[in-house]
Amino acid sequence: PAMERILQEVTIVGRRMEAMDSKITDLSTDFKLIRADIASFQDKVTDLDHCLNAVESRIAVLPYN
């Protein structure tokens, strides 16, 4: 009976480890998606910065400046 109980506990621990491994994999995927979103956001900020610089340049040459 003691050996059976030990085997049951080992099986339970193994299942928990598999579940944790699956959750870690899910988190890794989530982090990759977050990194991609951040990179996309950074690209959009850069594009916006370029647009604002272009507008600023055009305003600078308007006659009333």
Beta strands, then each sheet from edge to edge (+ up, - down):
end
